[in-house]
Amino acid sequence: MSVSRLRTPKPADESVRTSSDGLEDRLPPEILRKILSYLGASTLFSLCQVNKLFHQLASENCLWENIYGMLGKNTNWKTKGTDEMRLQKQERAAGYWKCQYLKSLGACDMNKWKRCVRLINRHTGLPRHTEQFLRNYVTWELTVCGRSRLNATFELSWSHYSETSLTLCWIGCDWPDYRQISTFKLHGVRMSGLTCPSLKKSGCVVSFVRRGWRSLVETVEMDPLSQSMQDLGQDRLVEMKLVKPGVIVGIWKGQHDIAFLMFTIHFHRLVEKSIDGSVGCPYMEPPVSAPFDDIDPEYGLHGYQLHIALHTAASEIMSASFSQLSCRRPQICDGLIQLAVGETELNSPLSGTMTLPWRCEVLQGAVENCCIMSLTLLDEFKNPFWCVSSPVSVTPDDAATFDYDGEHSLIHYQDSDGQMKIRLVWKNQMTFFLRSLVVYVTTSKVNKHFNTDY
């Protein structure tokens, strides 16, 4: 009589362990290194996300030293000190060549985009690709400094790009009482990353982003008791206060809590401000030498070009350019040079509503009779001369005449460099005409720019 042998089943945990064994458990590290040596940078970055072993193997210097050396051949970018460092045969820390590759790749991309932003828009005098550069290489952080010296940093909630300016907004943050805030600091944060080409072909783009250098763009000193905080407008939920040109604080009605903070920034030199400053020191504009002209006695008083845009944080109300603006010496008054647009250029009807919408988490609203004005004034050489982007109020025009039928309104902006006055005539709630448009530039600014003495 034969007794059949029964095979003892494997324990459940052993079965699970066997089925979960990965490639890294079945191949020695030497073989894995050999396989990884055939892969490119983007694939190695993908493998770094698998587990600790693959992160260690895919970051080894022996792999990245070769990739770093090939970077110069593939991109015409000279990798700094590659041959010298190889000859020294020094023992490099783990991940050293990977870090060098990222730095060089970021610098190569940065130089490529800097060449692109040199192309100038003839209507605005600004780099054409400013928006694309900022979208690809810069993000934004807000640092809130309290009077008790406690600092907090918040990431951007949303942004909106218009033709010549950028709007940034922070909502839903753990804001302190706005009366306890001493300073807001806006930083541009340089980003660099890699995109996996194999996934890109399949329609799925995966980027590995590294946050790098922080550049101070603007510092806003808060003084709630100061008269400099202008009431821009309000609706049933929030009050908008203009802390300084370009900066709005939305405060919940009847409270001292911040609903949102909004920055509007002009594109002029925004690329340099975002990447070329430091954490504590903003980008310093290089001195501009005065243009030379020994023939025209009215030098500095003619040939200006104005680009003006009115918009909200989400849509455009109007955008127009006016050329050959000039001023005669008798028109210089009270230290201001007047540059007026001719009435024949202002006859076209425009449409839009002068409201500034806002949103905060689940709530939203709109403050009437205000919008964002972006002004770009070019000198006779088509170089940006005075650039402004700031929320402005639309008020009834007390100096209105009866030459035009309709409701008369005034937009008046003023800072240390000049003034802007736009007079509007509303035909109905959505249609209006520009009745007059005048720019006043201070003589001190003109004299400094042109080295004149008006």
C-alpha positions in Angstrom: 0.0 0.0 0.0 1.5 3.2 -1.0 1.1 6.3 0.8 1.0 9.5 -1.3 3.0 12.4 -0.1 1.2 15.7 0.4 3.1 18.9 -0.4 3.1 21.3 2.5 1.7 24.7 1.5 3.8 27.7 1.9 3.0 30.2 4.7 0.8 33.1 3.6 3.4 35.7 4.6 6.1 33.9 2.6 3.9 33.9 -0.5 3.3 37.6 -0.2 6.9 38.3 0.4 7.9 36.3 -2.7 5.4 38.1 -4.9 6.5 41.5 -3.7 10.2 40.9 -4.4 11.4 43.6 -6.7 14.1 43.8 -9.2 16.4 45.4 -6.6 16.2 42.2 -4.4 17.0 39.8 -7.2 19.9 41.6 -8.8 23.2 42.6 -7.2 24.0 46.3 -7.1 26.7 45.9 -9.7 24.3 44.7 -12.3 21.8 47.5 -11.4 24.5 50.1 -11.7 25.4 48.8 -15.2 21.7 49.0 -16.2 21.3 52.5 -14.8 24.4 53.7 -16.8 22.4 53.4 -20.0 19.6 55.7 -18.8 19.2 59.4 -19.2 18.8 62.1 -16.6 15.0 62.3 -16.6 14.7 58.5 -16.2 17.2 58.5 -13.3 15.1 61.2 -11.7 12.0 59.0 -12.0 13.9 56.1 -10.4 14.9 58.3 -7.5 11.2 58.4 -6.5 10.8 54.5 -6.3 12.5 53.7 -3.0 15.6 54.4 -0.9 17.8 51.8 -2.7 17.0 53.2 -6.2 17.4 56.8 -4.9 20.9 55.9 -3.7 21.9 54.0 -6.8 20.4 56.6 -9.3 22.2 59.5 -7.5 25.7 58.0 -7.5 28.5 60.2 -8.8 29.7 57.6 -11.4 26.5 58.0 -13.3 26.0 61.8 -13.1 29.7 62.6 -13.8 29.2 61.3 -17.4 25.8 63.0 -17.8 27.3 66.2 -16.6 30.2 65.9 -19.0 27.8 65.3 -22.0 25.7 68.4 -21.1 28.2 70.8 -22.7 28.2 68.7 -26.0 24.5 68.5 -26.2 23.6 72.1 -25.3 26.7 74.1 -26.3 26.9 75.1 -22.7 30.4 75.1 -21.2 30.4 73.1 -18.0 32.6 74.9 -15.6 35.8 73.2 -14.5 34.8 69.7 -15.6 38.2 68.6 -16.8 40.0 70.2 -13.9 37.8 68.5 -11.3 38.2 65.1 -13.0 42.0 65.5 -13.0 42.0 66.3 -9.3 40.5 62.8 -8.6 39.0 64.2 -5.4 36.4 62.1 -3.5 33.1 64.0 -4.0 30.2 63.8 -1.7 27.2 61.6 -2.7 25.0 63.5 -5.2 27.7 66.1 -6.0 27.6 65.6 -9.8 23.9 65.4 -9.8 23.8 68.8 -8.1 26.3 70.2 -10.6 24.2 68.9 -13.5 21.1 70.6 -12.1 22.9 73.9 -11.6 24.4 73.9 -15.1 21.1 72.8 -16.7 19.2 75.6 -14.9 21.8 78.1 -15.9 21.6 76.9 -19.5 17.8 77.2 -19.6 18.0 80.6 -17.9 20.4 82.0 -20.5 18.2 80.7 -23.3 15.1 82.5 -21.8 17.1 85.6 -21.1 17.9 85.8 -24.8 14.2 85.3 -25.6 13.1 88.2 -23.4 15.4 90.6 -25.2 12.8 90.7 -28.0 10.9 93.9 -27.5 7.2 94.6 -28.1 7.1 97.8 -30.2 3.8 99.0 -28.7 4.8 98.6 -25.0 8.6 98.8 -25.2 8.7 95.7 -22.9 10.2 92.2 -23.5 7.7 90.1 -25.4 8.2 86.8 -23.5 8.1 88.1 -19.9 4.9 86.1 -19.1 6.3 82.9 -20.5 9.6 83.3 -18.6 7.8 84.0 -15.3 5.4 81.1 -15.8 8.3 78.7 -16.4 11.0 79.8 -14.0 9.5 81.9 -11.1 7.0 81.3 -8.3 6.1 83.7 -5.6 6.2 83.7 -1.8 4.9 86.1 0.7 6.5 86.6 4.1 4.5 88.3 6.8 6.5 89.9 9.6 4.6 90.7 12.8 5.3 93.4 15.3 6.2 90.6 17.8 9.0 89.6 15.3 7.2 86.3 14.4 7.5 85.6 10.7 5.3 83.4 8.5 5.7 82.5 4.8 2.8 81.7 2.5 2.6 80.2 -1.0 0.8 81.9 -3.8 -3.0 81.3 -4.1 -3.6 82.5 -7.6 -2.1 84.8 -10.3 -3.3 86.6 -13.4 -1.2 87.8 -16.3 -2.3 90.8 -18.3 -0.6 92.5 -21.2 1.9 94.6 -19.2 1.4 93.5 -15.6 1.0 90.6 -13.2 -1.6 90.3 -10.4 -0.7 88.0 -7.4 -3.2 87.1 -4.6 -3.0 85.3 -1.3 -6.1 84.0 0.3 -7.0 81.5 3.0 -3.8 82.1 5.0 -3.6 82.0 8.7 -3.5 85.8 8.9 -2.8 87.6 12.1 -4.7 90.8 13.0 -3.7 93.3 10.3 -2.9 95.8 13.0 -0.2 93.5 14.3 1.6 93.2 11.0 4.6 95.3 10.5 5.9 94.3 7.0 5.0 92.2 4.0 7.8 90.9 1.9 7.3 89.6 -1.6 9.9 87.2 -3.0 10.4 85.7 -6.4 11.6 82.1 -6.1 13.6 80.7 -9.0 12.5 77.3 -10.2 14.3 74.7 -12.2 13.1 71.3 -13.3 13.3 68.3 -15.6 10.6 66.8 -17.8 10.6 63.1 -18.4 10.6 62.7 -22.3 9.3 59.1 -22.3 6.2 60.1 -20.3 5.8 63.2 -22.5 5.4 61.1 -25.6 2.6 59.2 -24.0 0.7 62.4 -23.1 1.7 62.4 -19.5 4.2 65.1 -18.6 6.0 64.7 -15.3 8.3 67.5 -14.1 10.7 67.5 -11.2 10.8 71.0 -9.8 13.5 72.4 -7.5 13.0 75.6 -5.7 16.1 77.7 -5.6 17.2 81.3 -5.2 14.9 83.8 -3.5 14.9 87.3 -4.7 13.2 90.2 -2.8 10.9 92.0 -5.1 9.1 94.4 -2.8 8.8 95.3 0.8 5.6 96.9 2.2 5.6 98.6 5.5 2.3 98.5 7.3 1.0 101.3 9.5 -2.7 100.9 10.1 -2.9 104.3 11.8 -1.3 106.1 8.9 -3.4 108.3 6.6 -1.4 106.8 3.6 -3.8 103.8 3.6 -6.4 104.8 1.1 -9.9 103.4 1.1 -10.3 102.0 -2.4 -13.9 100.8 -2.0 -16.1 98.2 -0.4 -18.9 95.8 -0.9 -21.1 94.1 1.7 -18.3 91.7 2.8 -14.9 93.4 2.6 -13.2 96.8 2.6 -10.3 97.3 0.1 -7.5 99.4 1.4 -4.7 100.6 -0.9 -1.6 100.3 1.3 0.7 101.7 -1.4 0.5 101.9 -5.2 0.0 98.3 -6.4 -0.8 96.7 -3.0 -4.4 96.0 -1.8 -5.4 94.6 1.6 -8.9 93.2 1.8 -10.3 93.4 5.3 -13.5 91.7 6.5 -16.1 94.3 7.3 -16.5 95.1 11.0 -13.4 93.0 11.8 -9.6 93.4 11.8 -8.9 90.1 10.0 -7.4 90.0 6.5 -9.5 88.4 3.8 -6.9 88.6 1.0 -3.8 90.4 -0.1 -3.3 91.4 -3.7 -0.2 92.7 -5.5 -0.2 94.2 -9.0 3.3 94.5 -10.5 4.3 96.1 -13.8 6.4 93.9 -16.2 9.2 96.5 -16.5 12.4 94.8 -15.2 10.2 92.2 -13.4 12.4 89.3 -14.7 15.5 90.9 -13.2 13.7 91.7 -10.0 12.5 88.1 -9.7 15.8 86.3 -10.1 18.7 88.8 -9.7 18.1 90.1 -6.2 18.8 88.4 -2.9 16.7 87.3 0.1 17.2 90.6 1.9 18.2 93.0 -0.9 16.2 93.8 -4.0 17.6 94.0 -7.5 19.2 97.4 -8.1 18.6 98.9 -11.6 21.8 99.9 -13.4 22.3 103.6 -13.9 21.0 104.8 -17.3 23.2 107.3 -19.1 21.4 110.3 -20.5 20.7 110.2 -24.3 22.8 112.6 -26.3 21.3 115.4 -28.5 23.0 118.7 -29.2 20.5 120.0 -31.8 17.0 120.0 -30.5 16.4 122.7 -27.8 13.2 121.1 -26.8 14.9 117.8 -26.1 13.0 115.8 -23.5 9.7 117.4 -24.3 8.5 115.5 -27.3 8.4 112.0 -28.9 6.8 110.2 -26.0 4.7 107.1 -26.5 2.0 106.0 -24.0 0.5 102.6 -23.6 -2.5 102.5 -21.2 -4.5 99.6 -20.0 -7.5 99.3 -17.7 -8.3 95.9 -16.5 -9.5 93.8 -13.5 -7.8 90.8 -12.0 -9.5 88.6 -14.6 -10.4 90.6 -17.7 -9.4 93.5 -19.8 -11.5 96.7 -20.0 -9.4 98.7 -22.5 -5.9 98.8 -24.0 -4.6 101.6 -26.2 -1.4 103.2 -27.4 -0.8 106.8 -28.2 2.3 108.2 -29.9 4.1 111.5 -30.5 3.0 113.1 -27.2 4.8 116.4 -26.5 4.8 119.4 -24.3 5.8 123.0 -25.0 7.8 125.0 -22.5 4.9 127.4 -21.5 2.9 124.2 -20.6 5.3 123.3 -17.8 3.6 124.3 -14.6 4.1 123.5 -10.9 7.1 121.3 -11.7 5.0 119.1 -14.0 5.4 118.4 -17.8 2.0 117.9 -19.4 1.6 115.2 -22.1 -1.9 115.3 -23.4 -3.6 112.9 -25.9 -5.4 114.6 -28.7 -9.2 114.5 -28.6 -9.4 113.0 -32.1 -7.7 109.9 -30.8 -10.2 109.3 -28.0 -13.5 109.1 -30.0 -13.8 105.3 -30.1 -16.4 103.8 -27.7 -15.2 101.3 -25.2 -17.0 98.7 -23.2 -16.6 97.2 -19.7 -17.5 97.6 -16.1 -15.3 99.4 -13.6 -15.5 96.7 -10.9 -12.7 94.9 -9.2 -13.7 91.3 -8.4 -12.2 89.3 -5.5 -12.6 85.8 -4.3 -11.6 84.2 -1.0 -12.1 80.4 -0.5 -15.8 79.9 -0.8 -16.7 83.6 -0.8 -16.5 86.1 -3.6 -17.6 89.6 -4.5 -16.8 92.7 -6.5 -16.0 96.3 -5.4 -17.6 98.8 -7.8 -16.0 102.0 -9.2 -12.4 100.7 -9.2 -10.1 98.8 -11.5 -6.4 98.2 -12.2 -4.5 100.8 -14.3 -1.2 99.8 -16.1 0.7 102.7 -17.6 3.8 102.5 -19.7 5.4 105.7 -20.9 8.2 105.5 -23.4 10.7 108.2 -24.2 11.5 109.2 -27.8 14.0 106.3 -28.1 11.2 103.9 -27.3 12.6 103.0 -23.9 10.4 102.6 -20.8 10.5 105.9 -18.9 7.7 105.7 -16.4 5.9 102.4 -15.6 3.0 102.0 -13.2 0.5 99.2 -12.3 -1.9 99.9 -9.5 -5.5 99.7 -8.5 -7.3 103.1 -8.9 -10.7 104.5 -8.0 -13.3 105.8 -10.4 -14.9 108.9 -8.9 -17.5 111.5 -10.1 -15.8 114.3 -12.1 -16.4 117.6 -10.3 -14.8 119.5 -13.2 -17.1 118.0 -15.8 -18.4 120.2 -18.6 -21.7 120.0 -20.5 -20.1 119.4 -23.8 -20.8 115.6 -23.5 -24.0 113.9 -22.5 -23.8 111.1 -19.9 -22.3 110.4 -16.5 -18.8 112.0 -16.1 -16.1 110.1 -14.1 -12.5 110.7 -13.2 -9.5 108.3 -12.7 -6.7 110.1 -10.9 -3.4 108.4 -10.1 -0.5 110.2 -8.4 2.9 109.3 -7.1 6.4 110.9 -6.7 7.1 110.6 -10.4 4.0 112.1 -11.9 0.2 112.0 -12.3 -2.4 110.4 -14.6 -5.8 111.8 -15.2 -8.4 110.0 -17.3 -11.9 111.6 -17.8 -14.7 109.3 -18.9 -18.2 109.8 -20.2 -20.6 106.9 -19.6 -23.3 106.5 -22.2 -24.8 103.5 -20.4 -23.7 101.1 -17.7 -21.4 99.2 -20.1 -20.3 101.8 -22.8 -18.0 104.8 -22.2 -15.8 107.2 -24.1 -12.5 108.7 -23.1 -13.1 112.5 -22.9 -9.5 113.4 -22.0 -6.3 111.6 -21.1 -3.4 113.6 -19.7 0.0 112.4 -18.2 1.9 114.7 -16.0 5.6 113.9 -15.4 7.7 115.7 -12.9 10.4 117.9 -14.3 12.9 116.4 -11.8 12.3 113.0 -13.4 12.7 114.4 -17.0 15.8 116.4 -16.0 17.4 113.3 -14.4 16.7 111.1 -17.4 17.7 113.5 -20.2 20.3 115.6 -18.2 18.4 118.7 -19.0 17.3 121.7 -16.9 13.6 122.5 -17.4 
